[in-house]
Amino acid sequence: MGKLPGLSNVYLISGLTTVGGLIQGFDVSSMSAIIGTDQYKTYFNKPDPVLQGGITASMAGGSLLGSLFSSWTSDRFGRRDSLFIACIIWLVGSTLMCAVQDVAMLIVSRIVNGFAVGMLTSQGPILIAEISLPHQRGRLLSLQQWMITWGILIMYFISYGASFMGNNGVFRLPWGIQMIPAIILMTYGKRPLKFFRGFTPKETLDPIVVAQTQEIRGKIEQERQYHSVSWLELFNSRNIIRVHCAIFTHIWSQMSGTNAMMYYIVYIFEMAGLSGNNTLISASIQYIINVVMTLPALIFIDRLPRRKLFIFGALGMGVFQFTQAGLMATYGHAVPGGLNGSPTVTWKVTNPKASRALIACSYLFIATYAPTWGPLGWAYPPEIIPLYIRSKAVSLATFFNWACNFALTFFTPPGFQNIQWKIYCVFGTLCIVAAIHVFFLFQETVGKTLEEVDEIFETQSVWAFKVRQEPSRLAADIEQAKEDIGVGKVGVSHVEAK
């Protein structure tokens, strides 16, 4: 690969690509640790719940637009250059955030940043899905979620450290540091990203690689034939179920309430009776759990059935959401006017044991989400969508991700103010509905080749629970690859991705 031999490693390429996830994580916690500081409240005139919801949700609003725009840039310029453009936009938005003068400028800068995040989260997973092989696809796509969790954790501690500055650096410093991942990704983004269309005798005579990459070669040719596919192609009888499942993977991931709890964890722990530094430290534990519990997905996601992870994850999250609602309803009371002058926090649990149980349920909720819906939310859509519509379909699914994120982050503060603990009942109910939906319609894809996934959706029953799980044909493909290697049928060539 010329001057860049290191980039031939698919893990390195995927790791660099998922720096976009790090950027998204930075954006999540760049607000969560700051909104409770006196400097933020004073500088922005103590935003009421609706205004604070608008400030936080503005990033998601930009992201849903960026996710759709990324389909056009990807088709026109390629995945790699699309990521590069997103990084430039992110740097512009972060610069505006550093120089912020008022709420209006803050909202505009977060919309710009969100636009970049929408592009990164749409095209990054697609690129990884296209360069990875079936036995590693889930693991590599899960890197996206793991990098998001690292971004959340790192930025939270940066913001926590900045909170002791005592001036406007409390928010300006973290918002400036978040430029760094984009600069890192830009240094990689314009370099040639190559992957094998054929094989070299030295590097790719492993029969597994031969068998799986032969399939990728065929899919590349298919993409070239359908380069200018219409958006209407997403909704024909062949593709609509796949697109439906891809969209709802993102919808249910958001509607579980996870990101709402991430953005507003400080408010939640204040309702649990914590205050001051204890609130910030306890919130950091949740972010650490998020990082640690995503690790099992990286290790086991390509061995465990997708459907079971989805269903048990949703049911578990639902249980913890309802438990939190019960604890708050039983042991809490209304706080007229808001706690400590915050109009958002209008409910407080005063029983010490109930407070600890409430915090524990919050931790357990995240510990359930992290190895299930967190990584699968990014892994499942790209692997069920045919290559020739993948860019548009995944962009559309990511659009719904950010649309739900926008709605939740905007309405959660007013929800805490007006319906208090009942908001957990809403999230819990949606988790149960998600589990039922997966049981009926989400097909199993673990260990399947792209061709086998096509056959499942095109020839099997639309009702996923009726589909008999057959062993992958990969073993037969490997034997055929061995024969091809033996008689010299494997050619040597490569193609350079845009």
C-alpha positions as CSV (number, residue, x, y, z in Angstrom):
1,M,0.0,0.0,0.0
2,G,2.9,2.3,-0.7
3,K,3.7,4.8,2.0
4,L,0.9,3.8,4.3
5,P,1.3,0.1,5.0
6,G,-0.3,0.5,8.5
7,L,-3.6,1.5,7.0
8,S,-4.0,-1.9,5.5
9,N,-5.1,-3.2,8.9
10,V,-8.9,-3.1,9.0
11,Y,-8.9,-2.5,12.8
12,L,-6.7,0.6,12.4
13,I,-8.9,1.9,9.7
14,S,-12.0,1.3,11.7
15,G,-10.5,2.8,14.8
16,L,-9.6,6.0,13.0
17,T,-13.0,6.1,11.3
18,T,-14.8,5.9,14.7
19,V,-13.1,9.0,15.9
20,G,-16.3,10.5,14.7
21,G,-18.0,8.6,17.6
22,L,-15.5,10.3,19.9
23,I,-16.7,13.6,18.6
24,Q,-20.3,12.7,19.2
25,G,-19.5,11.6,22.8
26,F,-17.6,14.9,23.4
27,D,-20.7,16.8,22.4
28,V,-23.0,14.8,24.7
29,S,-21.1,15.5,27.9
30,S,-19.9,18.9,26.9
31,M,-23.3,20.1,28.2
32,S,-24.1,17.6,31.0
33,A,-21.3,18.7,33.3
34,I,-21.7,22.4,32.5
35,I,-25.4,23.1,32.8
36,G,-25.3,22.9,36.6
37,T,-22.4,25.3,37.1
38,D,-23.0,28.8,38.4
39,Q,-20.9,30.4,35.6
40,Y,-23.1,28.8,32.9
41,K,-26.3,29.8,34.6
42,T,-25.1,33.4,35.2
43,Y,-23.7,33.9,31.7
44,F,-26.8,32.6,29.9
45,N,-29.3,34.1,32.4
46,K,-30.5,30.9,34.0
47,P,-32.3,29.2,31.0
48,D,-35.7,27.9,31.9
49,P,-36.6,24.2,31.1
50,V,-37.9,24.9,27.7
51,L,-34.9,27.1,26.7
52,Q,-32.4,24.7,28.1
53,G,-34.1,21.9,26.2
54,G,-33.8,23.9,23.1
55,I,-30.1,24.6,23.7
56,T,-29.3,20.9,24.3
57,A,-31.6,19.7,21.5
58,S,-30.1,22.1,18.9
59,M,-27.2,19.7,18.4
60,A,-29.6,16.9,17.5
61,G,-31.5,19.3,15.2
62,G,-28.4,19.9,13.3
63,S,-27.5,16.2,13.3
64,L,-30.8,15.1,11.7
65,L,-30.1,17.5,8.8
66,G,-26.4,16.4,8.5
67,S,-27.4,12.8,8.4
68,L,-29.5,13.4,5.3
69,F,-26.9,15.7,3.7
70,S,-24.2,13.0,4.2
71,S,-26.0,10.7,1.7
72,W,-25.4,13.3,-1.1
73,T,-21.8,14.0,-0.1
74,S,-21.1,10.3,0.1
75,D,-22.5,9.5,-3.3
76,R,-20.8,12.5,-4.9
77,F,-17.4,12.5,-3.1
78,G,-17.1,9.1,-1.4
79,R,-17.2,8.0,2.2
80,R,-13.7,9.3,3.1
81,D,-14.1,12.8,1.7
82,S,-17.6,13.0,3.3
83,L,-15.9,12.5,6.7
84,F,-13.3,15.1,5.9
85,I,-16.0,17.7,5.1
86,A,-17.7,16.9,8.4
87,C,-14.5,17.5,10.3
88,I,-14.2,21.0,8.7
89,I,-17.8,21.8,9.7
90,W,-17.1,20.6,13.3
91,L,-14.1,22.9,13.6
92,V,-16.2,25.8,12.5
93,G,-19.0,25.0,15.0
94,S,-16.5,24.5,17.8
95,T,-14.8,27.8,17.1
96,L,-18.2,29.5,17.3
97,M,-18.9,27.8,20.6
98,C,-15.6,29.0,22.1
99,A,-16.5,32.6,21.1
100,V,-20.1,32.3,22.2
101,Q,-21.7,35.6,23.4
102,D,-25.3,34.7,24.0
103,V,-27.9,31.9,23.9
104,A,-28.7,32.6,20.2
105,M,-25.0,32.2,19.2
106,L,-24.8,29.0,21.4
107,I,-27.8,27.5,19.7
108,V,-26.4,28.3,16.2
109,S,-23.0,26.9,17.0
110,R,-24.5,23.7,18.3
111,I,-26.6,23.3,15.2
112,V,-23.4,23.6,13.1
113,N,-21.6,21.1,15.3
114,G,-24.7,18.8,15.1
115,F,-24.6,18.9,11.3
116,A,-21.1,17.6,11.4
117,V,-22.0,14.9,13.9
118,G,-24.9,13.8,11.7
119,M,-22.6,13.3,8.8
120,L,-20.0,11.4,10.9
121,T,-22.5,9.0,12.5
122,S,-24.1,8.2,9.1
123,Q,-21.0,7.5,7.0
124,G,-18.6,6.2,9.6
125,P,-20.5,2.9,10.2
126,I,-21.2,2.4,6.5
127,L,-17.5,2.6,5.7
128,I,-16.7,0.1,8.5
129,A,-19.4,-2.3,7.3
130,E,-18.0,-2.2,3.8
131,I,-14.4,-2.9,4.7
132,S,-15.1,-5.6,7.4
133,L,-15.7,-9.3,7.0
134,P,-18.6,-11.2,8.5
135,H,-16.7,-12.7,11.4
136,Q,-15.5,-9.3,12.5
137,R,-18.3,-6.9,11.3
138,G,-20.2,-6.6,14.6
139,R,-17.0,-6.1,16.6
140,L,-15.8,-3.4,14.3
141,L,-19.1,-1.6,14.2
142,S,-19.3,-1.7,18.0
143,L,-16.2,0.4,18.1
144,Q,-18.4,3.3,17.1
145,Q,-20.4,3.0,20.3
146,W,-17.3,2.4,22.4
147,M,-15.7,5.5,21.1
148,I,-18.9,7.5,21.9
149,T,-18.7,6.2,25.5
150,W,-15.1,7.2,25.7
151,G,-15.9,10.7,24.3
152,I,-18.6,11.1,26.9
153,L,-16.3,10.1,29.7
154,I,-13.3,12.1,28.6
155,M,-15.2,15.3,28.0
156,Y,-17.1,14.9,31.2
157,F,-13.9,14.8,33.2
158,I,-12.5,17.8,31.2
159,S,-15.6,19.7,32.0
160,Y,-15.5,18.6,35.6
161,G,-11.9,19.9,35.9
162,A,-12.8,23.1,34.2
163,S,-15.6,23.7,36.7
164,F,-13.1,24.7,39.3
165,M,-11.7,27.6,37.2
166,G,-14.2,30.1,38.6
167,N,-14.7,32.1,35.3
168,N,-16.1,31.6,31.8
169,G,-13.4,29.1,31.1
170,V,-15.7,26.6,32.7
171,F,-17.5,26.2,29.4
172,R,-15.1,27.8,26.9
173,L,-12.2,25.5,27.6
174,P,-14.1,22.2,27.1
175,W,-15.8,23.6,24.0
176,G,-12.3,24.4,22.6
177,I,-10.7,21.0,23.4
178,Q,-13.5,19.2,21.5
179,M,-11.8,20.3,18.3
180,I,-8.9,17.9,18.8
181,P,-10.6,14.6,17.5
182,A,-11.7,16.3,14.3
183,I,-8.1,17.4,13.7
184,I,-6.9,13.8,14.2
185,L,-9.6,12.4,11.8
186,M,-8.7,15.0,9.2
187,T,-5.1,13.9,9.1
188,Y,-6.3,10.4,8.2
189,G,-9.3,11.4,6.1
190,K,-7.5,12.6,3.0
191,R,-5.1,9.7,2.8
192,P,-5.8,6.8,0.4
193,L,-8.1,4.3,2.0
194,K,-7.5,1.0,0.1
195,F,-9.1,-2.3,0.4
196,F,-8.6,-5.5,-1.6
197,R,-10.8,-6.3,-4.5
198,G,-8.7,-9.4,-5.2
199,F,-5.8,-10.9,-3.3
200,T,-2.0,-10.8,-3.0
201,P,-0.2,-14.1,-2.6
202,K,1.6,-12.9,0.5
203,E,-1.2,-11.3,2.5
204,T,-4.5,-12.9,1.5
205,L,-4.2,-16.6,0.8
206,D,-6.1,-17.4,4.0
207,P,-9.2,-19.3,2.7
208,I,-11.5,-17.5,5.1
209,V,-10.3,-14.1,3.7
210,V,-10.6,-15.4,0.2
211,A,-14.1,-16.7,0.6
212,Q,-15.4,-13.6,2.3
213,T,-13.7,-11.0,0.1
214,Q,-14.9,-12.8,-3.0
215,E,-18.4,-11.8,-1.8
216,I,-17.3,-8.2,-1.1
217,R,-16.0,-8.0,-4.7
218,G,-19.4,-9.0,-6.1
219,K,-21.1,-6.4,-3.9
220,I,-18.7,-3.7,-5.1
221,E,-19.7,-4.4,-8.7
222,Q,-23.4,-4.3,-7.7
223,E,-22.9,-0.8,-6.1
224,R,-21.3,0.5,-9.3
225,Q,-24.3,-0.6,-11.3
226,Y,-26.7,1.2,-8.9
227,H,-24.6,4.3,-8.2
228,S,-27.5,6.8,-8.8
229,V,-30.3,4.8,-7.2
230,S,-33.5,6.7,-6.3
231,W,-34.7,7.3,-2.8
232,L,-37.9,5.5,-3.8
233,E,-35.9,2.3,-4.1
234,L,-35.7,2.3,-0.3
235,F,-39.5,1.7,-0.1
236,N,-40.1,-1.0,-2.7
237,S,-41.3,-4.4,-1.6
238,R,-37.7,-5.8,-1.6
239,N,-36.3,-3.3,0.7
240,I,-39.0,-1.7,2.9
241,I,-38.8,-4.3,5.7
242,R,-35.0,-3.8,6.0
243,V,-35.3,-0.1,5.9
244,H,-38.1,-0.3,8.5
245,C,-35.9,-2.4,10.8
246,A,-32.9,-0.1,10.4
247,I,-35.0,3.0,11.2
248,F,-36.6,1.5,14.3
249,T,-33.3,0.2,15.6
250,H,-32.3,3.8,16.0
251,I,-35.8,4.9,17.2
252,W,-35.9,2.4,20.0
253,S,-32.3,3.0,21.0
254,Q,-33.3,6.7,21.6
255,M,-36.8,6.1,23.0
256,S,-35.4,3.9,25.7
257,G,-34.4,7.3,27.3
258,T,-30.7,6.6,27.4
259,N,-29.5,9.8,25.9
260,A,-32.0,11.9,27.8
261,M,-30.5,10.4,31.0
262,M,-27.0,11.0,29.7
263,Y,-27.6,14.7,28.9
264,Y,-29.5,15.4,32.1
265,I,-27.8,13.1,34.6
266,V,-27.0,16.0,36.9
267,Y,-30.8,16.8,37.2
268,I,-31.6,13.2,37.8
269,F,-29.1,12.8,40.6
270,E,-30.2,16.1,42.2
271,M,-33.7,14.6,42.3
272,A,-32.2,11.6,44.0
273,G,-31.0,13.9,46.8
274,L,-27.4,14.6,45.8
275,S,-25.9,18.0,45.6
276,G,-22.7,19.9,44.7
277,N,-19.6,17.9,44.1
278,N,-21.3,14.6,45.0
279,T,-23.6,15.0,42.0
280,L,-20.8,15.4,39.6
281,I,-18.7,12.5,41.0
282,S,-21.8,10.2,41.0
283,A,-22.5,11.1,37.4
284,S,-19.0,10.3,36.4
285,I,-19.5,6.7,37.7
286,Q,-22.3,6.2,35.2
287,Y,-20.1,7.3,32.4
288,I,-17.4,4.9,33.5
289,I,-19.9,2.1,33.6
290,N,-21.0,3.0,30.1
291,V,-17.4,2.5,28.8
292,V,-16.6,-0.7,30.8
293,M,-19.9,-2.4,29.9
294,T,-19.5,-1.7,26.2
295,L,-16.4,-3.9,26.2
296,P,-18.3,-7.2,26.4
297,A,-20.0,-6.3,23.1
298,L,-16.6,-5.9,21.4
299,I,-15.6,-9.3,22.6
300,F,-18.8,-11.3,22.2
301,I,-21.1,-9.5,19.7
302,D,-20.1,-11.7,16.8
303,R,-20.9,-14.8,18.7
304,L,-24.2,-13.9,20.4
305,P,-27.6,-13.7,18.6
306,R,-28.6,-10.2,17.7
307,R,-32.3,-10.8,18.5
308,K,-31.6,-12.1,22.0
309,L,-29.4,-9.1,22.8
310,F,-32.0,-6.7,21.5
311,I,-34.9,-8.4,23.4
312,F,-33.2,-9.0,26.7
313,G,-31.6,-5.5,26.6
314,A,-35.0,-3.8,26.0
315,L,-36.8,-5.8,28.7
316,G,-34.0,-5.2,31.2
317,M,-34.0,-1.4,30.5
318,G,-37.8,-1.4,30.9
319,V,-37.6,-3.1,34.3
320,F,-35.1,-0.5,35.6
321,Q,-37.1,2.5,34.2
322,F,-40.3,1.3,35.9
323,T,-38.3,0.6,39.2
324,Q,-37.0,4.2,39.1
325,A,-40.6,5.5,38.6
326,G,-41.8,3.4,41.6
327,L,-39.1,4.6,43.9
328,M,-39.6,8.3,43.0
329,A,-43.4,8.0,43.3
330,T,-43.2,6.2,46.7
331,Y,-40.4,8.1,48.4
332,G,-40.4,11.5,46.7
333,H,-42.3,14.7,46.9
334,A,-42.9,17.8,44.8
335,V,-40.6,20.8,45.2
336,P,-42.6,23.9,44.3
337,G,-40.5,26.4,42.4
338,G,-37.7,23.9,41.8
339,L,-34.8,22.6,43.9
340,N,-32.0,25.2,44.6
341,G,-33.5,27.6,42.2
342,S,-33.6,25.2,39.2
343,P,-37.1,25.1,37.7
344,T,-36.4,21.8,36.1
345,V,-35.8,19.8,39.3
346,T,-39.3,19.9,40.8
347,W,-39.2,16.4,42.5
348,K,-36.9,15.1,45.3
349,V,-36.4,11.8,47.0
350,T,-35.5,12.3,50.6
351,N,-35.3,8.7,51.9
352,P,-31.6,7.8,51.9
353,K,-32.1,4.1,51.0
354,A,-34.5,5.0,48.2
355,S,-32.0,7.6,46.9
356,R,-29.3,5.0,46.8
357,A,-31.6,2.5,45.1
358,L,-32.6,5.2,42.5
359,I,-28.9,5.8,41.7
360,A,-28.2,2.1,41.5
361,C,-31.1,1.6,39.0
362,S,-29.7,4.4,36.9
363,Y,-26.3,2.6,36.9
364,L,-27.9,-0.8,36.1
365,F,-30.0,0.8,33.3
366,I,-26.8,2.0,31.6
367,A,-25.0,-1.3,32.3
368,T,-27.9,-3.1,30.4
369,Y,-27.9,-0.6,27.5
370,A,-24.1,-0.5,27.0
371,P,-23.6,-4.1,25.8
372,T,-26.9,-4.4,23.9
373,W,-28.7,-1.6,22.2
374,G,-25.7,0.8,22.4
375,P,-23.4,-1.1,20.0
376,L,-26.2,-2.9,18.1
377,G,-27.8,0.4,17.3
378,W,-24.8,1.1,15.0
379,A,-24.0,-2.5,14.0
380,Y,-27.4,-3.8,12.9
381,P,-28.6,-1.2,10.3
382,P,-25.5,-1.3,7.9
383,E,-25.4,-5.1,7.9
384,I,-29.1,-5.6,6.9
385,I,-29.2,-3.0,4.2
386,P,-28.1,-3.9,0.6
387,L,-25.0,-2.2,-0.6
388,Y,-26.6,-0.3,-3.5
389,I,-29.0,1.6,-1.2
390,R,-26.9,1.5,2.0
391,S,-25.7,5.1,2.0
392,K,-29.3,6.5,1.6
393,A,-31.0,3.9,3.9
394,V,-28.5,4.3,6.8
395,S,-28.6,8.1,6.4
396,L,-32.4,7.9,6.7
397,A,-32.2,5.7,9.7
398,T,-29.7,8.0,11.3
399,F,-32.0,10.9,10.6
400,F,-34.6,9.2,12.7
401,N,-32.0,8.6,15.4
402,W,-31.4,12.4,15.6
403,A,-35.0,13.3,15.2
404,C,-35.8,11.2,18.3
405,N,-32.8,12.5,20.1
406,F,-33.9,16.1,19.4
407,A,-37.4,15.4,20.7
408,L,-36.2,13.8,23.9
409,T,-33.5,16.3,24.7
410,F,-36.0,19.1,24.1
411,F,-38.9,17.7,26.0
412,T,-37.1,16.0,28.9
413,P,-36.5,19.2,31.0
414,P,-40.2,20.2,30.7
415,G,-41.1,16.6,31.4
416,F,-39.1,16.6,34.6
417,Q,-40.8,19.8,35.5
418,N,-44.4,18.8,34.7
419,I,-44.8,15.0,35.0
420,Q,-41.8,14.3,37.3
421,W,-41.4,10.5,37.9
422,K,-44.0,9.6,35.3
423,I,-41.5,10.3,32.5
424,Y,-39.8,7.0,33.6
425,C,-43.0,5.2,33.0
426,V,-43.1,6.5,29.4
427,F,-39.5,5.3,28.8
428,G,-40.2,1.9,30.4
429,T,-43.3,1.4,28.3
430,L,-41.4,2.2,25.1
431,C,-38.7,-0.3,26.1
432,I,-41.3,-3.1,26.4
433,V,-42.8,-2.2,23.0
434,A,-39.3,-2.3,21.5
435,A,-38.8,-5.9,22.7
436,I,-42.1,-7.0,21.2
437,H,-41.3,-5.3,17.9
438,V,-37.9,-7.0,17.7
439,F,-39.4,-10.4,18.4
440,F,-41.8,-10.1,15.4
441,L,-39.8,-8.4,12.7
442,F,-36.0,-8.2,13.4
443,Q,-34.2,-11.0,11.6
444,E,-31.1,-12.7,13.0
445,T,-27.9,-11.8,11.2
446,V,-25.0,-12.9,13.4
447,G,-22.3,-14.7,11.5
448,K,-24.2,-14.3,8.2
449,T,-22.5,-13.3,5.0
450,L,-24.0,-10.3,3.1
451,E,-25.5,-12.8,0.5
452,E,-27.1,-14.8,3.3
453,V,-28.6,-11.7,4.8
454,D,-30.1,-10.8,1.4
455,E,-31.7,-14.3,1.2
456,I,-33.1,-14.1,4.7
457,F,-35.0,-10.9,3.9
458,E,-36.0,-11.8,0.3
459,T,-37.0,-15.4,0.6
460,Q,-37.9,-16.1,4.3
461,S,-41.0,-15.2,6.2
462,V,-41.4,-11.5,7.2
463,W,-42.1,-12.7,10.7
464,A,-38.6,-13.1,12.2
465,F,-39.7,-15.6,15.0
466,K,-40.8,-18.1,12.3
467,V,-37.5,-18.1,10.4
468,R,-35.4,-21.2,11.0
469,Q,-31.8,-20.4,11.8
470,E,-29.6,-22.2,9.3
471,P,-25.8,-22.5,9.7
472,S,-23.8,-20.1,7.6
473,R,-22.6,-21.3,4.2
474,L,-19.2,-19.8,5.0
475,A,-17.6,-23.3,5.5
476,A,-18.5,-24.3,2.0
477,D,-17.2,-21.0,0.7
478,I,-13.9,-21.6,2.5
479,E,-13.5,-25.1,0.8
480,Q,-14.2,-23.6,-2.6
481,A,-11.6,-20.8,-1.8
482,K,-9.1,-23.5,-1.0
483,E,-9.7,-25.1,-4.4
484,D,-9.4,-21.8,-6.1
485,I,-6.1,-21.0,-4.4
486,G,-4.8,-24.5,-5.3
487,V,-5.5,-24.0,-9.0
488,G,-4.5,-20.4,-9.2
489,K,-7.9,-18.9,-9.8
490,V,-7.4,-16.0,-7.4
491,G,-6.4,-12.8,-9.1
492,V,-4.3,-10.0,-7.8
493,S,-5.7,-6.4,-7.9
494,H,-7.0,-3.8,-5.7
495,V,-9.4,-0.9,-5.8
496,E,-9.1,2.5,-4.1
497,A,-12.2,3.7,-2.3
498,K,-13.2,7.3,-2.7
